């Protein structure tokens, strides 16, 4: 539940950075940097799920 509060509190900070961005490349970097940790965590969770599913199947 704490991560939901973290995401909600970080959202305005991201919007401010995008508004103050010097160019579009900076905006893309902010967006990628904001979502990349979540994508990595989802990938790790899926890998653990797949490993455990395969382990139980045999």
C-alpha distance matrix in Angstrom:
0.0 3.8 5.4 5.4 6.9 8.9 10.3 11.2 12.9 14.7 16.1 18.9 19.9 20.5 22.5 24.6 25.4 26.5 28.7 30.3 30.8 34.4 34.7 33.0 32.6 30.3 28.2 27.9 26.9 24.1 22.8 23.2 21.7 18.5 18.0 19.6 16.8 14.8 18.0 18.7 15.5 16.3 19.8 19.1 17.0 20.0 22.4 21.0 21.0 24.5 25.8 24.7 26.1 29.3 29.6 29.5 31.9 34.7
3.8 0.0 3.8 5.4 5.2 6.2 8.8 10.0 10.6 12.3 14.5 17.1 17.5 18.5 20.8 22.4 23.1 24.7 26.8 28.0 28.7 32.2 32.8 31.5 30.9 28.3 26.5 26.6 25.2 22.2 21.4 21.9 19.9 16.9 17.1 18.6 15.6 14.3 17.9 18.3 15.4 16.9 20.3 19.4 18.0 21.2 23.3 22.1 22.6 26.1 27.1 26.3 28.1 31.1 31.2 31.5 34.0 36.6
5.4 3.8 0.0 3.8 5.4 4.8 6.1 8.6 9.7 10.3 12.3 15.4 15.6 15.9 18.5 20.4 20.7 22.0 24.5 25.8 26.0 29.5 29.8 28.3 27.6 25.2 23.4 23.1 21.8 19.0 18.0 18.3 16.4 13.4 13.4 14.9 12.0 10.6 14.2 14.9 12.2 13.7 17.1 16.6 15.5 18.6 20.8 20.0 20.7 23.8 25.1 24.8 26.4 29.2 29.7 30.2 32.5 35.1
5.4 5.4 3.8 0.0 3.8 5.3 5.1 6.2 8.6 9.9 10.9 13.9 15.1 15.3 17.2 19.5 20.3 21.3 23.4 25.2 25.7 29.4 29.6 27.9 27.7 25.4 23.1 23.0 22.3 19.3 17.8 18.8 17.5 14.0 13.8 16.1 14.0 11.9 15.3 16.8 14.3 15.0 18.7 18.8 17.3 19.9 22.6 22.1 22.1 25.3 26.9 26.5 27.7 30.7 31.5 31.7 33.8 36.7
6.9 5.2 5.4 3.8 0.0 3.8 5.5 5.1 6.1 8.5 10.1 12.4 13.5 14.7 16.5 18.2 19.4 20.8 22.5 24.1 25.1 28.8 29.5 28.2 28.2 25.5 23.3 23.9 22.9 19.6 18.8 20.1 18.4 15.0 15.7 18.0 15.8 14.5 18.1 19.3 17.1 18.3 21.8 21.7 20.5 23.3 25.8 25.2 25.5 28.7 30.2 29.8 31.1 34.1 34.7 35.0 37.2 40.0
8.9 6.2 4.8 5.3 3.8 0.0 3.8 5.5 5.2 6.1 8.7 11.2 11.3 12.3 14.8 16.2 16.8 18.6 20.7 21.8 22.5 26.1 26.8 25.7 25.3 22.5 20.7 21.2 19.8 16.6 16.2 17.3 15.1 11.9 13.1 15.2 12.9 12.3 16.0 16.9 15.1 16.9 20.1 20.0 19.4 22.3 24.5 24.1 24.9 27.9 29.2 29.2 30.8 33.4 34.1 34.8 37.0 39.6
10.3 8.8 6.1 5.1 5.5 3.8 0.0 3.8 5.5 5.2 6.2 9.6 10.2 10.2 12.4 14.6 15.2 16.3 18.5 20.1 20.6 24.2 24.6 23.1 22.9 20.4 18.2 18.5 17.6 14.4 13.3 14.7 13.2 9.6 10.4 13.1 11.6 10.4 13.9 15.6 14.2 15.3 18.6 19.2 18.6 21.1 23.5 23.7 24.2 26.8 28.6 28.8 30.0 32.6 33.7 34.4 36.2 39.0
11.2 10.0 8.6 6.2 5.1 5.5 3.8 0.0 3.8 5.5 5.5 7.9 9.8 10.5 11.7 13.8 15.3 16.3 17.9 19.8 20.9 24.6 25.2 23.9 24.3 21.7 19.2 20.0 19.6 16.1 15.1 17.2 16.0 12.3 13.4 16.5 15.3 13.9 17.2 19.2 17.8 18.6 22.0 22.8 22.0 24.3 26.9 27.0 27.2 30.0 31.8 31.9 32.9 35.7 36.8 37.2 39.1 42.0
12.9 10.6 9.7 8.6 6.1 5.2 5.5 3.8 0.0 3.8 5.7 6.7 7.7 9.7 11.2 12.3 13.9 15.7 17.0 18.3 19.7 23.4 24.5 23.8 24.0 21.0 19.0 20.3 19.4 15.7 15.7 17.8 15.9 12.6 14.6 17.4 16.0 15.5 19.0 20.5 19.3 20.7 23.9 24.3 23.9 26.5 28.8 28.8 29.4 32.2 33.8 33.9 35.3 37.9 38.8 39.5 41.5 44.2
14.7 12.3 10.3 9.9 8.5 6.1 5.2 5.5 3.8 0.0 3.8 5.7 5.3 6.5 8.9 10.2 10.9 12.7 14.6 15.7 16.6 20.3 21.2 20.4 20.4 17.4 15.5 16.7 15.6 12.0 12.2 14.2 12.2 9.1 11.6 14.2 13.3 13.3 16.6 18.1 17.5 19.1 21.9 22.6 22.7 25.1 27.2 27.6 28.5 31.0 32.5 33.1 34.5 36.8 37.9 38.9 40.7 43.3
16.1 14.5 12.3 10.9 10.1 8.7 6.2 5.5 5.7 3.8 0.0 3.8 5.4 5.2 6.4 8.8 10.1 10.9 12.6 14.5 15.4 19.2 19.8 18.6 19.2 16.5 14.0 15.3 15.1 11.4 10.8 13.6 12.6 9.2 11.2 14.5 14.4 13.9 16.6 18.8 18.5 19.5 22.3 23.6 23.5 25.5 27.9 28.6 29.1 31.4 33.4 34.0 35.0 37.4 38.8 39.6 41.2 44.0
18.9 17.1 15.4 13.9 12.4 11.2 9.6 7.9 6.7 5.7 3.8 0.0 3.8 5.4 5.0 6.2 8.7 9.9 10.5 12.4 14.1 17.9 19.0 18.5 19.5 16.6 14.2 16.4 16.3 12.5 12.7 15.9 14.8 12.0 14.5 17.7 17.7 17.5 20.2 22.3 22.2 23.3 26.0 27.2 27.3 29.3 31.7 32.4 33.0 35.3 37.2 37.8 38.8 41.2 42.6 43.4 45.0 47.8
19.9 17.5 15.6 15.1 13.5 11.3 10.2 9.8 7.7 5.3 5.4 3.8 0.0 3.8 5.5 5.1 6.3 8.8 10.0 10.7 12.2 15.8 17.3 17.2 17.6 14.3 12.7 15.0 14.1 10.4 11.6 14.4 12.7 10.5 13.7 16.3 16.3 17.0 19.6 21.2 21.4 23.0 25.4 26.4 27.0 29.1 31.1 31.9 32.9 35.1 36.7 37.6 38.9 41.0 42.3 43.4 45.1 47.7
20.5 18.5 15.9 15.3 14.7 12.3 10.2 10.5 9.7 6.5 5.2 5.4 3.8 0.0 3.8 5.4 5.1 6.3 8.7 10.0 10.4 14.2 14.9 14.1 14.6 11.6 9.4 11.4 10.9 7.2 7.9 11.0 9.9 7.8 10.8 13.6 14.4 14.9 17.1 19.0 19.7 20.9 23.1 24.6 25.3 27.0 29.0 30.2 31.1 33.0 34.8 36.0 37.0 39.0 40.6 41.8 43.2 45.8
22.5 20.8 18.5 17.2 16.5 14.8 12.4 11.7 11.2 8.9 6.4 5.0 5.5 3.8 0.0 3.8 5.5 5.2 6.2 8.7 9.9 13.6 14.3 13.6 15.0 12.4 9.7 12.2 12.8 9.4 9.7 13.3 13.0 10.9 13.4 16.5 17.6 17.8 19.7 22.0 22.7 23.5 25.8 27.6 28.1 29.6 31.8 33.1 33.7 35.5 37.6 38.7 39.5 41.6 43.3 44.4 45.6 48.3
24.6 22.4 20.4 19.5 18.2 16.2 14.6 13.8 12.3 10.2 8.8 6.2 5.1 5.4 3.8 0.0 3.8 5.4 5.1 6.2 8.5 12.1 13.8 14.1 15.5 12.3 10.6 13.8 13.8 10.5 12.0 15.4 14.5 13.0 16.1 18.8 19.7 20.3 22.4 24.4 25.1 26.3 28.5 30.0 30.7 32.4 34.4 35.7 36.5 38.4 40.2 41.4 42.4 44.4 46.0 47.2 48.6 51.2
25.4 23.1 20.7 20.3 19.4 16.8 15.2 15.3 13.9 10.9 10.1 8.7 6.3 5.1 5.5 3.8 0.0 3.8 5.5 5.2 5.9 9.6 11.2 11.6 12.3 8.9 7.8 10.9 10.5 7.5 9.8 12.8 11.8 11.1 14.5 16.6 17.8 19.1 20.8 22.4 23.6 25.1 26.8 28.3 29.5 31.1 32.8 34.3 35.4 37.0 38.7 40.1 41.3 43.0 44.6 46.1 47.4 49.8
26.5 24.7 22.0 21.3 20.8 18.6 16.3 16.3 15.7 12.7 10.9 9.9 8.8 6.3 5.2 5.4 3.8 0.0 3.8 5.4 5.0 8.7 9.2 8.8 10.3 7.7 5.4 8.8 9.6 7.2 8.5 11.9 12.1 11.4 14.1 16.5 18.4 19.2 20.4 22.5 24.0 24.9 26.5 28.5 29.6 30.8 32.7 34.4 35.3 36.7 38.6 40.2 41.0 42.7 44.5 46.0 47.0 49.5
28.7 26.8 24.5 23.4 22.5 20.7 18.5 17.9 17.0 14.6 12.6 10.5 10.0 8.7 6.2 5.1 5.5 3.8 0.0 3.8 5.6 8.8 10.0 10.5 12.8 10.4 8.5 12.2 13.2 11.0 12.2 15.7 15.8 15.0 17.7 20.2 22.0 22.6 24.0 26.2 27.5 28.4 30.2 32.1 33.1 34.3 36.3 38.0 38.7 40.2 42.3 43.7 44.4 46.2 48.1 49.4 50.5 53.1
30.3 28.0 25.8 25.2 24.1 21.8 20.1 19.8 18.3 15.7 14.5 12.4 10.7 10.0 8.7 6.2 5.2 5.4 3.8 0.0 3.8 6.4 8.9 10.7 12.3 9.5 9.1 12.8 13.1 11.2 13.5 16.5 16.1 15.9 19.0 21.0 22.6 23.9 25.3 27.1 28.5 29.8 31.4 33.1 34.4 35.8 37.4 39.1 40.2 41.6 43.4 45.0 46.0 47.6 49.3 50.9 52.0 54.5
30.8 28.7 26.0 25.7 25.1 22.5 20.6 20.9 19.7 16.6 15.4 14.1 12.2 10.4 9.9 8.5 5.9 5.0 5.6 3.8 0.0 3.8 5.5 7.2 8.6 5.9 6.1 9.7 10.1 9.1 11.5 14.1 14.1 14.6 17.5 19.1 21.1 22.6 23.5 25.2 27.1 28.3 29.5 31.4 32.9 34.1 35.5 37.5 38.7 39.8 41.6 43.4 44.3 45.7 47.6 49.3 50.3 52.6
34.4 32.2 29.5 29.4 28.8 26.1 24.2 24.6 23.4 20.3 19.2 17.9 15.8 14.2 13.6 12.1 9.6 8.7 8.8 6.4 3.8 0.0 3.8 7.2 8.3 6.8 8.3 11.4 11.7 11.8 14.3 16.3 16.5 17.7 20.4 21.5 23.8 25.6 26.1 27.6 29.8 31.1 31.9 33.8 35.7 36.7 37.9 40.0 41.3 42.3 43.9 46.0 46.9 48.1 50.0 51.9 52.8 54.9
34.7 32.8 29.8 29.6 29.5 26.8 24.6 25.2 24.5 21.2 19.8 19.0 17.3 14.9 14.3 13.8 11.2 9.2 10.0 8.9 5.5 3.8 0.0 3.8 5.5 5.7 6.9 9.2 10.4 11.3 13.1 14.9 15.9 17.2 19.3 20.4 23.2 24.7 24.8 26.4 28.9 29.8 30.4 32.7 34.5 35.2 36.4 38.8 40.0 40.6 42.4 44.6 45.3 46.4 48.5 50.4 51.0 53.2
33.0 31.5 28.3 27.9 28.2 25.7 23.1 23.9 23.8 20.4 18.6 18.5 17.2 14.1 13.6 14.1 11.6 8.8 10.5 10.7 7.2 7.2 3.8 0.0 3.8 5.4 5.0 6.3 8.7 9.9 10.7 12.4 14.2 15.4 16.9 18.1 21.2 22.3 22.1 24.0 26.6 27.1 27.7 30.2 31.9 32.3 33.7 36.2 37.1 37.7 39.7 41.9 42.4 43.4 45.7 47.5 48.0 50.2
32.6 30.9 27.6 27.7 28.2 25.3 22.9 24.3 24.0 20.4 19.2 19.5 17.6 14.6 15.0 15.5 12.3 10.3 12.8 12.3 8.6 8.3 5.5 3.8 0.0 3.8 5.4 5.2 6.3 8.8 10.1 10.6 12.2 14.3 15.7 16.1 19.2 20.9 20.4 21.9 24.8 25.5 25.7 28.1 30.2 30.6 31.6 34.2 35.4 35.8 37.6 40.0 40.6 41.5 43.6 45.7 46.2 48.2
30.3 28.3 25.2 25.4 25.5 22.5 20.4 21.7 21.0 17.4 16.5 16.6 14.3 11.6 12.4 12.3 8.9 7.7 10.4 9.5 5.9 6.8 5.7 5.4 3.8 0.0 3.8 5.4 5.0 6.2 8.7 9.9 10.4 12.2 14.5 15.2 17.8 19.6 19.8 21.2 23.7 24.8 25.4 27.4 29.4 30.2 31.3 33.6 35.0 35.7 37.3 39.5 40.5 41.5 43.4 45.4 46.2 48.3
28.2 26.5 23.4 23.1 23.3 20.7 18.2 19.2 19.0 15.5 14.0 14.2 12.7 9.4 9.7 10.6 7.8 5.4 8.5 9.1 6.1 8.3 6.9 5.0 5.4 3.8 0.0 3.8 5.4 5.2 6.3 8.7 9.9 10.6 12.6 14.1 16.8 18.0 18.3 20.3 22.5 23.2 24.2 26.5 28.0 28.8 30.3 32.5 33.5 34.4 36.3 38.3 39.0 40.3 42.4 44.1 44.9 47.2
27.9 26.6 23.1 23.0 23.9 21.2 18.5 20.0 20.3 16.7 15.3 16.4 15.0 11.4 12.2 13.8 10.9 8.8 12.2 12.8 9.7 11.4 9.2 6.3 5.2 5.4 3.8 0.0 3.8 5.5 5.2 6.1 8.4 9.8 10.9 11.8 15.0 16.2 15.8 17.7 20.3 20.9 21.4 23.9 25.6 26.1 27.4 29.9 30.9 31.5 33.5 35.6 36.2 37.3 39.5 41.3 41.9 44.1
26.9 25.2 21.8 22.3 22.9 19.8 17.6 19.6 19.4 15.6 15.1 16.3 14.1 10.9 12.8 13.8 10.5 9.6 13.2 13.1 10.1 11.7 10.4 8.7 6.3 5.0 5.4 3.8 0.0 3.8 5.5 5.1 5.9 8.4 10.1 10.3 13.1 15.0 14.9 16.2 18.8 20.0 20.4 22.4 24.5 25.3 26.3 28.6 30.0 30.7 32.3 34.5 35.5 36.5 38.4 40.4 41.3 43.3
24.1 22.2 19.0 19.3 19.6 16.6 14.4 16.1 15.7 12.0 11.4 12.5 10.4 7.2 9.4 10.5 7.5 7.2 11.0 11.2 9.1 11.8 11.3 9.9 8.8 6.2 5.2 5.5 3.8 0.0 3.8 5.5 5.1 6.0 8.7 10.0 12.2 13.8 14.6 16.1 18.1 19.4 20.5 22.3 23.9 25.1 26.5 28.4 29.7 30.8 32.5 34.4 35.4 36.8 38.5 40.3 41.4 43.6
22.8 21.4 18.0 17.8 18.8 16.2 13.3 15.1 15.7 12.2 10.8 12.7 11.6 7.9 9.7 12.0 9.8 8.5 12.2 13.5 11.5 14.3 13.1 10.7 10.1 8.7 6.3 5.2 5.5 3.8 0.0 3.8 5.5 5.1 6.3 8.4 11.1 11.8 12.2 14.5 16.4 17.0 18.3 20.5 21.9 22.7 24.4 26.5 27.4 28.5 30.5 32.3 33.0 34.4 36.4 38.0 38.9 41.3
23.2 21.9 18.3 18.8 20.1 17.3 14.7 17.2 17.8 14.2 13.6 15.9 14.4 11.0 13.3 15.4 12.8 11.9 15.7 16.5 14.1 16.3 14.9 12.4 10.6 9.9 8.7 6.1 5.1 5.5 3.8 0.0 3.8 5.4 5.4 5.7 9.0 10.3 9.9 11.7 14.2 15.0 15.6 17.9 19.7 20.4 21.7 24.0 25.1 25.9 27.7 29.8 30.6 31.8 33.8 35.6 36.4 38.6
21.7 19.9 16.4 17.5 18.4 15.1 13.2 16.0 15.9 12.2 12.6 14.8 12.7 9.9 13.0 14.5 11.8 12.1 15.8 16.1 14.1 16.5 15.9 14.2 12.2 10.4 9.9 8.4 5.9 5.1 5.5 3.8 0.0 3.8 5.7 5.5 7.4 9.7 10.4 11.3 13.4 15.1 15.9 17.4 19.4 20.7 21.8 23.6 25.2 26.3 27.8 29.7 30.9 32.2 33.8 35.7 36.9 39.0
18.5 16.9 13.4 14.0 15.0 11.9 9.6 12.3 12.6 9.1 9.2 12.0 10.5 7.8 10.9 13.0 11.1 11.4 15.0 15.9 14.6 17.7 17.2 15.4 14.3 12.2 10.6 9.8 8.4 6.0 5.1 5.4 3.8 0.0 3.8 5.9 7.0 8.1 9.8 11.4 12.6 14.0 15.7 17.2 18.5 20.0 21.7 23.2 24.4 25.9 27.6 29.1 30.2 31.9 33.5 35.0 36.3 38.7
18.0 17.1 13.4 13.8 15.7 13.1 10.4 13.4 14.6 11.6 11.2 14.5 13.7 10.8 13.4 16.1 14.5 14.1 17.7 19.0 17.5 20.4 19.3 16.9 15.7 14.5 12.6 10.9 10.1 8.7 6.3 5.4 5.7 3.8 0.0 3.8 5.7 5.5 6.4 8.8 10.2 10.9 12.6 14.6 15.6 16.8 18.6 20.4 21.3 22.6 24.6 26.1 27.0 28.7 30.5 32.0 33.1 35.5
19.6 18.6 14.9 16.1 18.0 15.2 13.1 16.5 17.4 14.2 14.5 17.7 16.3 13.6 16.5 18.8 16.6 16.5 20.2 21.0 19.1 21.5 20.4 18.1 16.1 15.2 14.1 11.8 10.3 10.0 8.4 5.7 5.5 5.9 3.8 0.0 3.8 5.4 5.1 6.2 8.6 9.9 10.5 12.4 14.2 15.3 16.5 18.5 19.9 20.9 22.5 24.4 25.5 26.8 28.5 30.4 31.5 33.6
16.8 15.6 12.0 14.0 15.8 12.9 11.6 15.3 16.0 13.3 14.4 17.7 16.3 14.4 17.6 19.7 17.8 18.4 22.0 22.6 21.1 23.8 23.2 21.2 19.2 17.8 16.8 15.0 13.1 12.2 11.1 9.0 7.4 7.0 5.7 3.8 0.0 3.8 5.5 5.1 6.2 8.7 9.9 10.6 12.3 14.3 15.3 16.6 18.3 19.9 21.1 22.7 24.2 25.7 27.0 28.8 30.3 32.4
14.8 14.3 10.6 11.9 14.5 12.3 10.4 13.9 15.5 13.3 13.9 17.5 17.0 14.9 17.8 20.3 19.1 19.2 22.6 23.9 22.6 25.6 24.7 22.3 20.9 19.6 18.0 16.2 15.0 13.8 11.8 10.3 9.7 8.1 5.5 5.4 3.8 0.0 3.8 5.4 5.1 6.1 8.6 9.9 10.5 12.2 14.2 15.4 16.3 18.2 19.9 21.1 22.3 24.2 25.6 27.0 28.4 30.9
18.0 17.9 14.2 15.3 18.1 16.0 13.9 17.2 19.0 16.6 16.6 20.2 19.6 17.1 19.7 22.4 20.8 20.4 24.0 25.3 23.5 26.1 24.8 22.1 20.4 19.8 18.3 15.8 14.9 14.6 12.2 9.9 10.4 9.8 6.4 5.1 5.5 3.8 0.0 3.8 5.5 5.1 6.2 8.7 9.9 10.6 12.3 14.4 15.2 16.3 18.3 20.0 20.8 22.3 24.2 25.8 26.8 29.2
18.7 18.3 14.9 16.8 19.3 16.9 15.6 19.2 20.5 18.1 18.8 22.3 21.2 19.0 22.0 24.4 22.4 22.5 26.2 27.1 25.2 27.6 26.4 24.0 21.9 21.2 20.3 17.7 16.2 16.1 14.5 11.7 11.3 11.4 8.8 6.2 5.1 5.4 3.8 0.0 3.8 5.4 5.0 6.2 8.6 9.9 10.5 12.4 14.2 15.2 16.5 18.4 19.8 21.0 22.5 24.5 25.7 27.7
15.5 15.4 12.2 14.3 17.1 15.1 14.2 17.8 19.3 17.5 18.5 22.2 21.4 19.7 22.7 25.1 23.6 24.0 27.5 28.5 27.1 29.8 28.9 26.6 24.8 23.7 22.5 20.3 18.8 18.1 16.4 14.2 13.4 12.6 10.2 8.6 6.2 5.1 5.5 3.8 0.0 3.8 5.4 5.1 6.1 8.6 9.8 10.6 12.2 14.1 15.3 16.6 18.2 19.9 21.0 22.7 24.3 26.5
16.3 16.9 13.7 15.0 18.3 16.9 15.3 18.6 20.7 19.1 19.5 23.3 23.0 20.9 23.5 26.3 25.1 24.9 28.4 29.8 28.3 31.1 29.8 27.1 25.5 24.8 23.2 20.9 20.0 19.4 17.0 15.0 15.1 14.0 10.9 9.9 8.7 6.1 5.1 5.4 3.8 0.0 3.8 5.5 5.1 6.1 8.6 9.9 10.4 12.1 14.1 15.4 16.2 18.1 19.8 21.1 22.3 24.9
19.8 20.3 17.1 18.7 21.8 20.1 18.6 22.0 23.9 21.9 22.3 26.0 25.4 23.1 25.8 28.5 26.8 26.5 30.2 31.4 29.5 31.9 30.4 27.7 25.7 25.4 24.2 21.4 20.4 20.5 18.3 15.6 15.9 15.7 12.6 10.5 9.9 8.6 6.2 5.0 5.4 3.8 0.0 3.8 5.4 5.1 6.2 8.7 9.8 10.4 12.2 14.2 15.1 16.3 18.2 20.0 21.0 23.1
19.1 19.4 16.6 18.8 21.7 20.0 19.2 22.8 24.3 22.6 23.6 27.2 26.4 24.6 27.6 30.0 28.3 28.5 32.1 33.1 31.4 33.8 32.7 30.2 28.1 27.4 26.5 23.9 22.4 22.3 20.5 17.9 17.4 17.2 14.6 12.4 10.6 9.9 8.7 6.2 5.1 5.5 3.8 0.0 3.8 5.4 5.1 6.3 8.6 9.8 10.5 12.4 14.1 15.3 16.4 18.5 20.0 21.9
17.0 18.0 15.5 17.3 20.5 19.4 18.6 22.0 23.9 22.7 23.5 27.3 27.0 25.3 28.1 30.7 29.5 29.6 33.1 34.4 32.9 35.7 34.5 31.9 30.2 29.4 28.0 25.6 24.5 23.9 21.9 19.7 19.4 18.5 15.6 14.2 12.3 10.5 9.9 8.6 6.1 5.1 5.4 3.8 0.0 3.8 5.5 5.2 6.1 8.6 9.9 10.7 12.2 14.2 15.3 16.6 18.4 20.7
20.0 21.2 18.6 19.9 23.3 22.3 21.1 24.3 26.5 25.1 25.5 29.3 29.1 27.0 29.6 32.4 31.1 30.8 34.3 35.8 34.1 36.7 35.2 32.3 30.6 30.2 28.8 26.1 25.3 25.1 22.7 20.4 20.7 20.0 16.8 15.3 14.3 12.2 10.6 9.9 8.6 6.1 5.1 5.4 3.8 0.0 3.8 5.4 4.9 6.0 8.4 9.8 10.3 12.0 14.0 15.3 16.3 18.8
22.4 23.3 20.8 22.6 25.8 24.5 23.5 26.9 28.8 27.2 27.9 31.7 31.1 29.0 31.8 34.4 32.8 32.7 36.3 37.4 35.5 37.9 36.4 33.7 31.6 31.3 30.3 27.4 26.3 26.5 24.4 21.7 21.8 21.7 18.6 16.5 15.3 14.2 12.3 10.5 9.8 8.6 6.2 5.1 5.5 3.8 0.0 3.8 5.4 5.1 6.0 8.6 9.8 10.5 12.1 14.3 15.3 17.2
21.0 22.1 20.0 22.1 25.2 24.1 23.7 27.0 28.8 27.6 28.6 32.4 31.9 30.2 33.1 35.7 34.3 34.4 38.0 39.1 37.5 40.0 38.8 36.2 34.2 33.6 32.5 29.9 28.6 28.4 26.5 24.0 23.6 23.2 20.4 18.5 16.6 15.4 14.4 12.4 10.6 9.9 8.7 6.3 5.2 5.4 3.8 0.0 3.8 5.5 5.1 6.1 8.5 9.9 10.5 12.3 14.3 16.1
21.0 22.6 20.7 22.1 25.5 24.9 24.2 27.2 29.4 28.5 29.1 33.0 32.9 31.1 33.7 36.5 35.4 35.3 38.7 40.2 38.7 41.3 40.0 37.1 35.4 35.0 33.5 30.9 30.0 29.7 27.4 25.1 25.2 24.4 21.3 19.9 18.3 16.3 15.2 14.2 12.2 10.4 9.8 8.6 6.1 4.9 5.4 3.8 0.0 3.8 5.5 5.3 6.0 8.6 9.8 10.7 12.3 14.9
24.5 26.1 23.8 25.3 28.7 27.9 26.8 30.0 32.2 31.0 31.4 35.3 35.1 33.0 35.5 38.4 37.0 36.7 40.2 41.6 39.8 42.3 40.6 37.7 35.8 35.7 34.4 31.5 30.7 30.8 28.5 25.9 26.3 25.9 22.6 20.9 19.9 18.2 16.3 15.2 14.1 12.1 10.4 9.8 8.6 6.0 5.1 5.5 3.8 0.0 3.8 5.5 5.0 6.1 8.5 10.0 10.6 12.9
25.8 27.1 25.1 26.9 30.2 29.2 28.6 31.8 33.8 32.5 33.4 37.2 36.7 34.8 37.6 40.2 38.7 38.6 42.3 43.4 41.6 43.9 42.4 39.7 37.6 37.3 36.3 33.5 32.3 32.5 30.5 27.7 27.8 27.6 24.6 22.5 21.1 19.9 18.3 16.5 15.3 14.1 12.2 10.5 9.9 8.4 6.0 5.1 5.5 3.8 0.0 3.8 5.5 5.2 6.1 8.7 10.0 11.4
24.7 26.3 24.8 26.5 29.8 29.2 28.8 31.9 33.9 33.1 34.0 37.8 37.6 36.0 38.7 41.4 40.1 40.2 43.7 45.0 43.4 46.0 44.6 41.9 40.0 39.5 38.3 35.6 34.5 34.4 32.3 29.8 29.7 29.1 26.1 24.4 22.7 21.1 20.0 18.4 16.6 15.4 14.2 12.4 10.7 9.8 8.6 6.1 5.3 5.5 3.8 0.0 3.8 5.4 5.0 6.2 8.6 10.5
26.1 28.1 26.4 27.7 31.1 30.8 30.0 32.9 35.3 34.5 35.0 38.8 38.9 37.0 39.5 42.4 41.3 41.0 44.4 46.0 44.3 46.9 45.3 42.4 40.6 40.5 39.0 36.2 35.5 35.4 33.0 30.6 30.9 30.2 27.0 25.5 24.2 22.3 20.8 19.8 18.2 16.2 15.1 14.1 12.2 10.3 9.8 8.5 6.0 5.0 5.5 3.8 0.0 3.8 5.5 5.4 6.3 9.2
29.3 31.1 29.2 30.7 34.1 33.4 32.6 35.7 37.9 36.8 37.4 41.2 41.0 39.0 41.6 44.4 43.0 42.7 46.2 47.6 45.7 48.1 46.4 43.4 41.5 41.5 40.3 37.3 36.5 36.8 34.4 31.8 32.2 31.9 28.7 26.8 25.7 24.2 22.3 21.0 19.9 18.1 16.3 15.3 14.2 12.0 10.5 9.9 8.6 6.1 5.2 5.4 3.8 0.0 3.8 5.5 5.2 6.9
29.6 31.2 29.7 31.5 34.7 34.1 33.7 36.8 38.8 37.9 38.8 42.6 42.3 40.6 43.3 46.0 44.6 44.5 48.1 49.3 47.6 50.0 48.5 45.7 43.6 43.4 42.4 39.5 38.4 38.5 36.4 33.8 33.8 33.5 30.5 28.5 27.0 25.6 24.2 22.5 21.0 19.8 18.2 16.4 15.3 14.0 12.1 10.5 9.8 8.5 6.1 5.0 5.5 3.8 0.0 3.8 5.5 5.9
29.5 31.5 30.2 31.7 35.0 34.8 34.4 37.2 39.5 38.9 39.6 43.4 43.4 41.8 44.4 47.2 46.1 46.0 49.4 50.9 49.3 51.9 50.4 47.5 45.7 45.4 44.1 41.3 40.4 40.3 38.0 35.6 35.7 35.0 32.0 30.4 28.8 27.0 25.8 24.5 22.7 21.1 20.0 18.5 16.6 15.3 14.3 12.3 10.7 10.0 8.7 6.2 5.4 5.5 3.8 0.0 3.8 5.6
31.9 34.0 32.5 33.8 37.2 37.0 36.2 39.1 41.5 40.7 41.2 45.0 45.1 43.2 45.6 48.6 47.4 47.0 50.5 52.0 50.3 52.8 51.0 48.0 46.2 46.2 44.9 41.9 41.3 41.4 38.9 36.4 36.9 36.3 33.1 31.5 30.3 28.4 26.8 25.7 24.3 22.3 21.0 20.0 18.4 16.3 15.3 14.3 12.3 10.6 10.0 8.6 6.3 5.2 5.5 3.8 0.0 3.8
34.7 36.6 35.1 36.7 40.0 39.6 39.0 42.0 44.2 43.3 44.0 47.8 47.7 45.8 48.3 51.2 49.8 49.5 53.1 54.5 52.6 54.9 53.2 50.2 48.2 48.3 47.2 44.1 43.3 43.6 41.3 38.6 39.0 38.7 35.5 33.6 32.4 30.9 29.2 27.7 26.5 24.9 23.1 21.9 20.7 18.8 17.2 16.1 14.9 12.9 11.4 10.5 9.2 6.9 5.9 5.6 3.8 0.0
